[in-house]
Amino acid sequence: MKIAVLLKSKPYTDEAARALQTVSDLLSSGHDVTLYLLQEAVRFCQPRVGSPDSPQLQTLIAKGLKVYALDNDTKLRGIDMASIDQNIMEGSYNSLVELMESCDRVVGIL
């Protein structure tokens, strides 16, 4: 099953931890999962030393998780995606809509 998980909460929150755990469970069950970072969640693009969320996100990416960050939200927060050395892709509102249309399920952890 193809599943999109939308996250708007910043790292270090209960919502972010819940989203990462949900994504991990879905991947373990063999689903094709995409995590789309919106609003404050785009701060995952700049992992801080010691952040409990960032290493877990990188582990999930290594297991096949696809991650997108909304370009408008990264620009509003001064995040330059070109300088980020991660496997997080930049996405637009159009790509978000296309993803939602192509998925069997969309989960919002907002």
N, C-alpha and C positions, 0 to 999 in steps of 0.2 A: 504494500500500500504506500502511496506517495503522500507524505504529510508535511505541511508547513506549520512551523511554530513561530508566532509573532511575539516579540518581547520589546517592551518599552522601558522597563525598569533598569536602573543603573546597576553596575556590579555592587556587591556587598549587601544586596537586599534579599529578603526572603523570596520575593518573586523571581529574581534572577537565579537563585539556588534551585527553586522549584522547576524553572524552565530547563536548566541544565540537567537536572535529575530526570525530568520527563523525556528529554531528548535522548539521554543515555539509555533509558528503558526502551524507548521506541527503536533505537538502533540495535539494541541487544535482541529485540524481537524480529529483526530482519527487515524493518521498514526503511524506505528511502526518505530521509528526513532533511529538511532545509530549515535553518534558523534565520529569521529576518530580524535584524536589529533596527529599532526605531527610537526616536527621541533620545532619552538618556542612555539607552542600552548601547548606543554607538560608542560609548566610552570603553567598551570591551576592546575596541581597536587600539587602545593605548594601555596595554597591561602594565600595572604597577608592580613593583617588586613586592613580593609577599602577598599579593592578592590571591585568595583561595579560589576565586572563580576563573582566573586566566589560565592556569595550568590545566584545569579540568576542561575548559573550552578547547585548548590545543590538543588534548588527548582525544576529545570527541571528533575533532577535525581529522586527526590521524585515523580514526575508525570509519571515516567516510561522510561525516557531517558536512554539508555545504552551508556556508554562512555568508550572508549579505548584510551590508550596512547601507541604510538609505542615504544617498548622496546629499540631499538637502540638509539632513540632520547633522551629518559630519561637518559640512561647511559652516553651519550655524554655530558649531562648537569648536571651530578652529582646528579640526582634525584633517591633516593632509594625508589622504589615503595612499598617495604615491610614495610617501616616506615610511609607511607602515610595512614592516617585514613580517607579514602574516598571510595566512591563506584566507583572508576575509576579502570578499569581492564587493565592489561598490555597485549599488543598485539604485534604480529610479522608481518613481511611482508607477510607471508603465511596467517595469519588470516585476514589481510587487503584485500588480493586478494580474499579470500573466501567470505568475506563480500560483496565486490563489485560484485562478480558473483551471489550472492544470492539475491541481492536487485533489486527492480523494477526500482529504480532511484538512481543515485549517483550525489550529488551536491558538487562541489568543491568551497569553499570560501577560496581562497589561498591568 
